[in-house]
Amino acid sequence: MAEKKLRVTLVKSPIGAVPKNKKTVAALGLRKINSTNELPDNGAVRGMLQQVKHMVKVEEL
């Protein structure tokens, strides 16, 4: 069975965000608004998404 993935899209700019949140967004591979990245569905990625849930949109694939 194929590994589950998450499609993560940046919907809010990290410009005014806390520096930790800016680094988290960068670590998720998101650079500009509406940029999208597909990531594995695991605990580490879920934790990162929890930190920046107000800035991203997540879809399960």
PDB file of N, CA, C and O in Angstrom:
ATOM      1  N   MET A   1       0.835  -1.182   0.000  1.00  0.00           N
ATOM      2  CA  MET A   1       0.000   0.000   0.000  1.00  0.00           C
ATOM      3  C   MET A   1       0.881   1.246   0.000  1.00  0.00           C
ATOM      4  O   MET A   1       1.912   1.286   0.670  1.00  0.00           O
ATOM      5  N   ALA A   2       0.474   2.237  -0.741  1.00  0.00           N
ATOM      6  CA  ALA A   2       1.254   3.464  -0.848  1.00  0.00           C
ATOM      7  C   ALA A   2       1.192   4.261   0.457  1.00  0.00           C
ATOM      8  O   ALA A   2       0.207   4.225   1.194  1.00  0.00           O
ATOM      9  N   GLU A   3       2.276   4.973   0.704  1.00  0.00           N
ATOM     10  CA  GLU A   3       2.352   5.812   1.897  1.00  0.00           C
ATOM     11  C   GLU A   3       1.383   6.984   1.772  1.00  0.00           C
ATOM     12  O   GLU A   3       1.228   7.555   0.692  1.00  0.00           O
ATOM     13  N   LYS A   4       0.733   7.338   2.876  1.00  0.00           N
ATOM     14  CA  LYS A   4      -0.188   8.471   2.855  1.00  0.00           C
ATOM     15  C   LYS A   4       0.589   9.767   2.725  1.00  0.00           C
ATOM     16  O   LYS A   4       1.704   9.892   3.231  1.00  0.00           O
ATOM     17  N   LYS A   5      -0.015  10.729   2.039  1.00  0.00           N
ATOM     18  CA  LYS A   5       0.625  12.028   1.834  1.00  0.00           C
ATOM     19  C   LYS A   5      -0.328  13.136   2.233  1.00  0.00           C
ATOM     20  O   LYS A   5      -1.543  12.948   2.298  1.00  0.00           O
ATOM     21  N   LEU A   6       0.253  14.295   2.497  1.00  0.00           N
ATOM     22  CA  LEU A   6      -0.503  15.506   2.787  1.00  0.00           C
ATOM     23  C   LEU A   6      -0.104  16.565   1.772  1.00  0.00           C
ATOM     24  O   LEU A   6       1.080  16.743   1.486  1.00  0.00           O
ATOM     25  N   ARG A   7      -1.083  17.263   1.233  1.00  0.00           N
ATOM     26  CA  ARG A   7      -0.797  18.403   0.353  1.00  0.00           C
ATOM     27  C   ARG A   7      -0.970  19.661   1.192  1.00  0.00           C
ATOM     28  O   ARG A   7      -2.062  19.947   1.684  1.00  0.00           O
ATOM     29  N   VAL A   8       0.118  20.409   1.350  1.00  0.00           N
ATOM     30  CA  VAL A   8       0.134  21.590   2.216  1.00  0.00           C
ATOM     31  C   VAL A   8       0.304  22.828   1.344  1.00  0.00           C
ATOM     32  O   VAL A   8       1.207  22.884   0.509  1.00  0.00           O
ATOM     33  N   THR A   9      -0.564  23.825   1.538  1.00  0.00           N
ATOM     34  CA  THR A   9      -0.534  25.067   0.771  1.00  0.00           C
ATOM     35  C   THR A   9      -0.425  26.241   1.730  1.00  0.00           C
ATOM     36  O   THR A   9      -1.158  26.315   2.716  1.00  0.00           O
ATOM     37  N   LEU A  10       0.489  27.155   1.440  1.00  0.00           N
ATOM     38  CA  LEU A  10       0.648  28.363   2.252  1.00  0.00           C
ATOM     39  C   LEU A  10      -0.411  29.373   1.843  1.00  0.00           C
ATOM     40  O   LEU A  10      -0.471  29.765   0.678  1.00  0.00           O
ATOM     41  N   VAL A  11      -1.250  29.801   2.786  1.00  0.00           N
ATOM     42  CA  VAL A  11      -2.341  30.725   2.463  1.00  0.00           C
ATOM     43  C   VAL A  11      -2.196  32.078   3.148  1.00  0.00           C
ATOM     44  O   VAL A  11      -2.936  33.011   2.835  1.00  0.00           O
ATOM     45  N   LYS A  12      -1.254  32.196   4.077  1.00  0.00           N
ATOM     46  CA  LYS A  12      -1.036  33.470   4.775  1.00  0.00           C
ATOM     47  C   LYS A  12       0.457  33.727   4.840  1.00  0.00           C
ATOM     48  O   LYS A  12       1.241  32.808   5.077  1.00  0.00           O
ATOM     49  N   SER A  13       0.852  34.965   4.631  1.00  0.00           N
ATOM     50  CA  SER A  13       2.259  35.321   4.617  1.00  0.00           C
ATOM     51  C   SER A  13       2.894  35.172   5.995  1.00  0.00           C
ATOM     52  O   SER A  13       2.294  35.555   7.000  1.00  0.00           O
ATOM     53  N   PRO A  14       4.106  34.616   6.048  1.00  0.00           N
ATOM     54  CA  PRO A  14       4.804  34.504   7.327  1.00  0.00           C
ATOM     55  C   PRO A  14       5.605  35.759   7.688  1.00  0.00           C
ATOM     56  O   PRO A  14       6.385  35.724   8.640  1.00  0.00           O
ATOM     57  N   ILE A  15       5.438  36.852   6.965  1.00  0.00           N
ATOM     58  CA  ILE A  15       6.262  38.038   7.171  1.00  0.00           C
ATOM     59  C   ILE A  15       6.176  38.560   8.607  1.00  0.00           C
ATOM     60  O   ILE A  15       7.207  38.839   9.218  1.00  0.00           O
ATOM     61  N   GLY A  16       4.971  38.695   9.151  1.00  0.00           N
ATOM     62  CA  GLY A  16       4.843  39.237  10.498  1.00  0.00           C
ATOM     63  C   GLY A  16       4.834  38.178  11.585  1.00  0.00           C
ATOM     64  O   GLY A  16       4.562  38.479  12.747  1.00  0.00           O
ATOM     65  N   ALA A  17       5.128  36.943  11.216  1.00  0.00           N
ATOM     66  CA  ALA A  17       5.001  35.831  12.157  1.00  0.00           C
ATOM     67  C   ALA A  17       6.204  35.746  13.097  1.00  0.00           C
ATOM     68  O   ALA A  17       7.244  36.364  12.867  1.00  0.00           O
ATOM     69  N   VAL A  18       6.027  34.964  14.156  1.00  0.00           N
ATOM     70  CA  VAL A  18       7.110  34.673  15.086  1.00  0.00           C
ATOM     71  C   VAL A  18       8.232  33.978  14.304  1.00  0.00           C
ATOM     72  O   VAL A  18       7.945  33.162  13.428  1.00  0.00           O
ATOM     73  N   PRO A  19       9.499  34.283  14.599  1.00  0.00           N
ATOM     74  CA  PRO A  19      10.607  33.661  13.852  1.00  0.00           C
ATOM     75  C   PRO A  19      10.556  32.128  13.812  1.00  0.00           C
ATOM     76  O   PRO A  19      10.912  31.527  12.799  1.00  0.00           O
ATOM     77  N   LYS A  20      10.120  31.498  14.896  1.00  0.00           N
ATOM     78  CA  LYS A  20      10.009  30.030  14.909  1.00  0.00           C
ATOM     79  C   LYS A  20       9.020  29.554  13.857  1.00  0.00           C
ATOM     80  O   LYS A  20       9.254  28.545  13.191  1.00  0.00           O
ATOM     81  N   ASN A  21       7.903  30.285  13.703  1.00  0.00           N
ATOM     82  CA  ASN A  21       6.910  29.902  12.701  1.00  0.00           C
ATOM     83  C   ASN A  21       7.431  30.123  11.295  1.00  0.00           C
ATOM     84  O   ASN A  21       7.114  29.346  10.394  1.00  0.00           O
ATOM     85  N   LYS A  22       8.224  31.167  11.084  1.00  0.00           N
ATOM     86  CA  LYS A  22       8.820  31.404   9.766  1.00  0.00           C
ATOM     87  C   LYS A  22       9.721  30.238   9.381  1.00  0.00           C
ATOM     88  O   LYS A  22       9.694  29.778   8.240  1.00  0.00           O
ATOM     89  N   LYS A  23      10.521  29.759  10.335  1.00  0.00           N
ATOM     90  CA  LYS A  23      11.422  28.642  10.071  1.00  0.00           C
ATOM     91  C   LYS A  23      10.647  27.357   9.807  1.00  0.00           C
ATOM     92  O   LYS A  23      11.051  26.540   8.979  1.00  0.00           O
ATOM     93  N   THR A  24       9.539  27.183  10.511  1.00  0.00           N
ATOM     94  CA  THR A  24       8.709  25.996  10.311  1.00  0.00           C
ATOM     95  C   THR A  24       8.122  25.986   8.903  1.00  0.00           C
ATOM     96  O   THR A  24       8.116  24.950   8.238  1.00  0.00           O
ATOM     97  N   VAL A  25       7.624  27.145   8.445  1.00  0.00           N
ATOM     98  CA  VAL A  25       7.067  27.239   7.089  1.00  0.00           C
ATOM     99  C   VAL A  25       8.149  26.920   6.063  1.00  0.00           C
ATOM    100  O   VAL A  25       7.897  26.203   5.094  1.00  0.00           O
ATOM    101  N   ALA A  26       9.348  27.449   6.273  1.00  0.00           N
ATOM    102  CA  ALA A  26      10.453  27.173   5.346  1.00  0.00           C
ATOM    103  C   ALA A  26      10.816  25.685   5.362  1.00  0.00           C
ATOM    104  O   ALA A  26      11.104  25.102   4.317  1.00  0.00           O
ATOM    105  N   ALA A  27      10.803  25.079   6.542  1.00  0.00           N
ATOM    106  CA  ALA A  27      11.137  23.655   6.657  1.00  0.00           C
ATOM    107  C   ALA A  27      10.099  22.769   5.979  1.00  0.00           C
ATOM    108  O   ALA A  27      10.408  21.654   5.560  1.00  0.00           O
ATOM    109  N   LEU A  28       8.871  23.263   5.872  1.00  0.00           N
ATOM    110  CA  LEU A  28       7.830  22.516   5.158  1.00  0.00           C
ATOM    111  C   LEU A  28       7.988  22.657   3.641  1.00  0.00           C
ATOM    112  O   LEU A  28       7.255  22.026   2.879  1.00  0.00           O
ATOM    113  N   GLY A  29       8.935  23.479   3.207  1.00  0.00           N
ATOM    114  CA  GLY A  29       9.189  23.647   1.782  1.00  0.00           C
ATOM    115  C   GLY A  29       8.283  24.662   1.125  1.00  0.00           C
ATOM    116  O   GLY A  29       8.093  24.627  -0.091  1.00  0.00           O
ATOM    117  N   LEU A  30       7.714  25.575   1.915  1.00  0.00           N
ATOM    118  CA  LEU A  30       6.798  26.581   1.380  1.00  0.00           C
ATOM    119  C   LEU A  30       7.510  27.925   1.337  1.00  0.00           C
ATOM    120  O   LEU A  30       8.082  28.369   2.333  1.00  0.00           O
ATOM    121  N   ARG A  31       7.471  28.575   0.162  1.00  0.00           N
ATOM    122  CA  ARG A  31       8.194  29.834   0.017  1.00  0.00           C
ATOM    123  C   ARG A  31       7.257  31.019  -0.195  1.00  0.00           C
ATOM    124  O   ARG A  31       7.351  32.017   0.519  1.00  0.00           O
ATOM    125  N   LYS A  32       6.369  30.921  -1.153  1.00  0.00           N
ATOM    126  CA  LYS A  32       5.465  32.026  -1.469  1.00  0.00           C
ATOM    127  C   LYS A  32       4.029  31.632  -1.174  1.00  0.00           C
ATOM    128  O   LYS A  32       3.715  30.448  -1.055  1.00  0.00           O
ATOM    129  N   ILE A  33       3.164  32.621  -1.057  1.00  0.00           N
ATOM    130  CA  ILE A  33       1.753  32.340  -0.849  1.00  0.00           C
ATOM    131  C   ILE A  33       1.237  31.513  -2.036  1.00  0.00           C
ATOM    132  O   ILE A  33       1.601  31.760  -3.186  1.00  0.00           O
ATOM    133  N   ASN A  34       0.407  30.556  -1.741  1.00  0.00           N
ATOM    134  CA  ASN A  34      -0.160  29.598  -2.704  1.00  0.00           C
ATOM    135  C   ASN A  34       0.853  28.575  -3.194  1.00  0.00           C
ATOM    136  O   ASN A  34       0.544  27.805  -4.104  1.00  0.00           O
ATOM    137  N   SER A  35       2.061  28.540  -2.617  1.00  0.00           N
ATOM    138  CA  SER A  35       2.980  27.461  -2.966  1.00  0.00           C
ATOM    139  C   SER A  35       2.488  26.200  -2.259  1.00  0.00           C
ATOM    140  O   SER A  35       1.968  26.259  -1.145  1.00  0.00           O
ATOM    141  N   THR A  36       2.662  25.068  -2.922  1.00  0.00           N
ATOM    142  CA  THR A  36       2.148  23.790  -2.430  1.00  0.00           C
ATOM    143  C   THR A  36       3.269  22.773  -2.380  1.00  0.00           C
ATOM    144  O   THR A  36       4.167  22.785  -3.222  1.00  0.00           O
ATOM    145  N   ASN A  37       3.216  21.890  -1.391  1.00  0.00           N
ATOM    146  CA  ASN A  37       4.194  20.830  -1.272  1.00  0.00           C
ATOM    147  C   ASN A  37       3.474  19.582  -0.775  1.00  0.00           C
ATOM    148  O   ASN A  37       2.560  19.669   0.045  1.00  0.00           O
ATOM    149  N   GLU A  38       3.889  18.427  -1.272  1.00  0.00           N
ATOM    150  CA  GLU A  38       3.342  17.157  -0.802  1.00  0.00           C
ATOM    151  C   GLU A  38       4.333  16.541   0.163  1.00  0.00           C
ATOM    152  O   GLU A  38       5.500  16.347  -0.177  1.00  0.00           O
ATOM    153  N   LEU A  39       3.871  16.233   1.367  1.00  0.00           N
ATOM    154  CA  LEU A  39       4.727  15.716   2.421  1.00  0.00           C
ATOM    155  C   LEU A  39       4.169  14.406   2.949  1.00  0.00           C
ATOM    156  O   LEU A  39       2.967  14.158   2.844  1.00  0.00           O
ATOM    157  N   PRO A  40       5.036  13.552   3.522  1.00  0.00           N
ATOM    158  CA  PRO A  40       4.530  12.308   4.110  1.00  0.00           C
ATOM    159  C   PRO A  40       3.683  12.597   5.338  1.00  0.00           C
ATOM    160  O   PRO A  40       3.921  13.564   6.061  1.00  0.00           O
ATOM    161  N   ASP A  41       2.694  11.746   5.561  1.00  0.00           N
ATOM    162  CA  ASP A  41       1.804  11.907   6.706  1.00  0.00           C
ATOM    163  C   ASP A  41       2.402  11.165   7.898  1.00  0.00           C
ATOM    164  O   ASP A  41       2.141   9.978   8.093  1.00  0.00           O
ATOM    165  N   ASN A  42       3.207  11.872   8.694  1.00  0.00           N
ATOM    166  CA  ASN A  42       3.792  11.264   9.883  1.00  0.00           C
ATOM    167  C   ASN A  42       3.731  12.246  11.048  1.00  0.00           C
ATOM    168  O   ASN A  42       3.303  13.388  10.882  1.00  0.00           O
ATOM    169  N   GLY A  43       4.154  11.808  12.205  1.00  0.00           N
ATOM    170  CA  GLY A  43       4.041  12.619  13.403  1.00  0.00           C
ATOM    171  C   GLY A  43       4.843  13.904  13.347  1.00  0.00           C
ATOM    172  O   GLY A  43       4.387  14.937  13.839  1.00  0.00           O
ATOM    173  N   ALA A  44       6.033  13.861  12.756  1.00  0.00           N
ATOM    174  CA  ALA A  44       6.887  15.046  12.694  1.00  0.00           C
ATOM    175  C   ALA A  44       6.229  16.135  11.845  1.00  0.00           C
ATOM    176  O   ALA A  44       6.196  17.301  12.237  1.00  0.00           O
ATOM    177  N   VAL A  45       5.712  15.746  10.690  1.00  0.00           N
ATOM    178  CA  VAL A  45       5.067  16.725   9.805  1.00  0.00           C
ATOM    179  C   VAL A  45       3.775  17.231  10.440  1.00  0.00           C
ATOM    180  O   VAL A  45       3.477  18.423  10.363  1.00  0.00           O
ATOM    181  N   ARG A  46       3.010  16.345  11.062  1.00  0.00           N
ATOM    182  CA  ARG A  46       1.768  16.766  11.722  1.00  0.00           C
ATOM    183  C   ARG A  46       2.053  17.784  12.830  1.00  0.00           C
ATOM    184  O   ARG A  46       1.292  18.736  13.005  1.00  0.00           O
ATOM    185  N   GLY A  47       3.133  17.592  13.572  1.00  0.00           N
ATOM    186  CA  GLY A  47       3.505  18.530  14.623  1.00  0.00           C
ATOM    187  C   GLY A  47       3.876  19.886  14.070  1.00  0.00           C
ATOM    188  O   GLY A  47       3.521  20.915  14.644  1.00  0.00           O
ATOM    189  N   MET A  48       4.598  19.895  12.944  1.00  0.00           N
ATOM    190  CA  MET A  48       4.971  21.153  12.302  1.00  0.00           C
ATOM    191  C   MET A  48       3.721  21.881  11.811  1.00  0.00           C
ATOM    192  O   MET A  48       3.611  23.099  11.949  1.00  0.00           O
ATOM    193  N   LEU A  49       2.791  21.136  11.244  1.00  0.00           N
ATOM    194  CA  LEU A  49       1.555  21.746  10.741  1.00  0.00           C
ATOM    195  C   LEU A  49       0.722  22.310  11.890  1.00  0.00           C
ATOM    196  O   LEU A  49       0.047  23.326  11.725  1.00  0.00           O
ATOM    197  N   GLN A  50       0.763  21.658  13.049  1.00  0.00           N
ATOM    198  CA  GLN A  50       0.028  22.155  14.211  1.00  0.00           C
ATOM    199  C   GLN A  50       0.560  23.520  14.638  1.00  0.00           C
ATOM    200  O   GLN A  50      -0.206  24.373  15.086  1.00  0.00           O
ATOM    201  N   GLN A  51       1.867  23.729  14.502  1.00  0.00           N
ATOM    202  CA  GLN A  51       2.480  25.010  14.883  1.00  0.00           C
ATOM    203  C   GLN A  51       2.025  26.157  13.983  1.00  0.00           C
ATOM    204  O   GLN A  51       1.890  27.291  14.444  1.00  0.00           O
ATOM    205  N   VAL A  52       1.789  25.872  12.713  1.00  0.00           N
ATOM    206  CA  VAL A  52       1.472  26.938  11.744  1.00  0.00           C
ATOM    207  C   VAL A  52       0.105  26.716  11.099  1.00  0.00           C
ATOM    208  O   VAL A  52      -0.100  27.084   9.942  1.00  0.00           O
ATOM    209  N   LYS A  53      -0.832  26.119  11.839  1.00  0.00           N
ATOM    210  CA  LYS A  53      -2.140  25.781  11.270  1.00  0.00           C
ATOM    211  C   LYS A  53      -2.917  27.001  10.806  1.00  0.00           C
ATOM    212  O   LYS A  53      -3.795  26.881   9.951  1.00  0.00           O
ATOM    213  N   HIS A  54      -2.611  28.183  11.357  1.00  0.00           N
ATOM    214  CA  HIS A  54      -3.309  29.403  10.961  1.00  0.00           C
ATOM    215  C   HIS A  54      -2.780  29.974   9.650  1.00  0.00           C
ATOM    216  O   HIS A  54      -3.345  30.931   9.120  1.00  0.00           O
ATOM    217  N   MET A  55      -1.697  29.396   9.120  1.00  0.00           N
ATOM    218  CA  MET A  55      -1.068  29.920   7.905  1.00  0.00           C
ATOM    219  C   MET A  55      -1.145  28.958   6.721  1.00  0.00           C
ATOM    220  O   MET A  55      -0.803  29.332   5.599  1.00  0.00           O
ATOM    221  N   VAL A  56      -1.586  27.732   6.958  1.00  0.00           N
ATOM    222  CA  VAL A  56      -1.562  26.741   5.893  1.00  0.00           C
ATOM    223  C   VAL A  56      -2.929  26.078   5.728  1.00  0.00           C
ATOM    224  O   VAL A  56      -3.773  26.103   6.624  1.00  0.00           O
ATOM    225  N   LYS A  57      -3.112  25.482   4.543  1.00  0.00           N
ATOM    226  CA  LYS A  57      -4.282  24.642   4.263  1.00  0.00           C
ATOM    227  C   LYS A  57      -3.758  23.249   3.982  1.00  0.00           C
ATOM    228  O   LYS A  57      -2.819  23.081   3.205  1.00  0.00           O
ATOM    229  N   VAL A  58      -4.361  22.245   4.612  1.00  0.00           N
ATOM    230  CA  VAL A  58      -3.893  20.877   4.497  1.00  0.00           C
ATOM    231  C   VAL A  58      -4.974  20.002   3.871  1.00  0.00           C
ATOM    232  O   VAL A  58      -6.137  20.048   4.272  1.00  0.00           O
ATOM    233  N   GLU A  59      -4.570  19.201   2.876  1.00  0.00           N
ATOM    234  CA  GLU A  59      -5.471  18.220   2.256  1.00  0.00           C
ATOM    235  C   GLU A  59      -4.829  16.851   2.363  1.00  0.00           C
ATOM    236  O   GLU A  59      -3.632  16.702   2.119  1.00  0.00           O
ATOM    237  N   GLU A  60      -5.618  15.851   2.728  1.00  0.00           N
ATOM    238  CA  GLU A  60      -5.115  14.483   2.761  1.00  0.00           C
ATOM    239  C   GLU A  60      -5.286  13.864   1.384  1.00  0.00           C
ATOM    240  O   GLU A  60      -6.328  14.011   0.746  1.00  0.00           O
ATOM    241  N   LEU A  61      -4.249  13.172   0.935  1.00  0.00           N
ATOM    242  CA  LEU A  61      -4.298  12.539  -0.393  1.00  0.00           C
ATOM    243  C   LEU A  61      -4.515  11.043  -0.247  1.00  0.00           C
ATOM    244  O   LEU A  61      -4.586  10.329  -1.247  1.00  0.00           O
TER     245      LEU A  61
END
